[in-house]
């Protein structure tokens, strides 16, 4: 990883764990929604239909994430993906 941040102000471990790994986790959540909840499908004829499709996909993702975070804590499925 290359950065222009000053080493004195931003220790490498902190930058890696908070910024770099956090970004990777977010990229995984975006990919998860696109691949498994069909958020990448915007093939309807109207923009409104595509917007509603993405809205439903986002709601489905939110519900599944809440289920995993709240309902599956402490189980083997706590780290499961959609």
C-alpha positions in Angstrom: 0.0 0.0 0.0 1.3 3.4 -1.0 0.3 6.6 0.8 1.3 10.2 1.1 0.3 10.4 4.7 3.0 11.4 7.3 4.2 8.4 9.2 4.3 10.3 12.5 0.7 11.4 12.2 -0.7 8.2 10.8 1.0 4.9 11.9 1.0 2.2 9.2 -0.9 -0.3 11.3 -3.7 2.2 11.9 -4.0 3.2 8.3 -4.0 -0.4 7.2 -6.6 -1.6 9.7 -8.9 1.3 9.7 -8.7 2.6 6.1 -7.5 -0.1 3.9 -9.3 -3.1 5.5 -12.5 -1.0 6.0 -12.6 -0.2 2.3 -12.2 -3.8 1.4 -15.1 -4.8 3.7 -17.3 -2.2 2.0 -16.3 -3.4 -1.4 -17.3 -6.9 -0.4 -20.7 -5.7 0.8 -21.3 -3.8 -2.5 -20.3 -6.9 -4.5 -22.5 -9.1 -2.3 -25.5 -6.9 -3.0 -24.8 -6.7 -6.7 -24.3 -10.4 -7.2 -26.6 -12.0 -4.8 -29.5 -9.5 -4.5 -29.5 -8.6 -8.2 -28.8 -4.9 -7.6 -26.9 -4.7 -10.9 -29.9 -5.4 -13.0 -31.2 -2.1 -14.4 -32.6 -3.5 -17.6 -36.2 -2.2 -17.3 -37.5 0.1 -19.8 -38.1 3.1 -17.5 -35.8 4.8 -15.0 -38.6 4.5 -12.4 -38.8 0.7 -12.7 -35.0 0.5 -12.4 -35.1 2.7 -9.3 -37.8 0.6 -7.7 -35.8 -2.6 -8.4 -32.7 -1.1 -6.7 -34.9 0.1 -3.8 -36.3 -3.4 -3.2 -32.8 -4.9 -3.5 -31.5 -2.4 -0.9 -34.4 -3.2 1.4 -33.7 -7.0 1.0 -30.0 -6.4 1.8 -30.8 -4.4 4.9 -33.2 -7.0 6.2 -30.6 -9.8 5.6 -27.8 -7.8 7.2 -30.0 -7.1 10.3 -30.9 -10.8 10.5 -27.2 -11.8 10.4 -26.1 -9.0 12.8 -29.0 -9.4 15.4 -30.4 -12.9 15.0 -27.4 -15.0 14.2 -24.9 -13.5 16.7 -22.9 -16.3 18.3 -23.8 -18.9 15.8 -21.8 -20.4 12.9 -23.9 -18.4 10.5 -22.9 -15.1 12.0 -20.4 -14.5 9.2 -22.6 -15.9 6.4 -23.0 -14.0 3.2 -26.3 -13.5 1.3 
